Amino acid sequence: MSAIFYLLAVITLAGGLATVLLKQLVHCALAATVAFAGLALLFLQLDAQFAGFAQILVYIGAVAILIVFAILLTHGSHMPKDGVFSRSWALGLVIAAGVFAILGWAVLAGISAVPRQNAPPSATVRDIGEALVGRYVLPLEIVALLLTAATIGAVVVAMHEKASPR
């Protein structure tokens, strides 16, 4: 394993830990974006171009931005009064470590069940792209409409909240 892999792993883990440990919602959303970017770069380093670019387009380009807009439009971004970390950060860290240990055990136990592949998969990014705009264009458009509706809903909720007297 190269030094670049370890650097990307550290960036991804740091983003994930910051996501669950920070108390400010906007900071948590931005830290999740860093974790998503780290995962995308890991996919790209492992020659999984489609998964890496899909991670960038879907998670960073749509989901993370939608989360940030929803937080900002619904006024969920107020500053905490009692520090940056939540009070239950230690419990969250213990739960995260437990989940990580269980997932690590499952991966290590399943390595022997995975058959060895001699040839790389024959599907290219171009083949997957042609399938998405050909055979799977309807599900792709439904996802686009769902994300658009969620954004419009966040704006409507924010406008309704702003119009009502406090």
Order of alpha helices (4+ residues) and beta strands (2+ residues): alpha-alpha-alpha-alpha-alpha-alpha-alpha
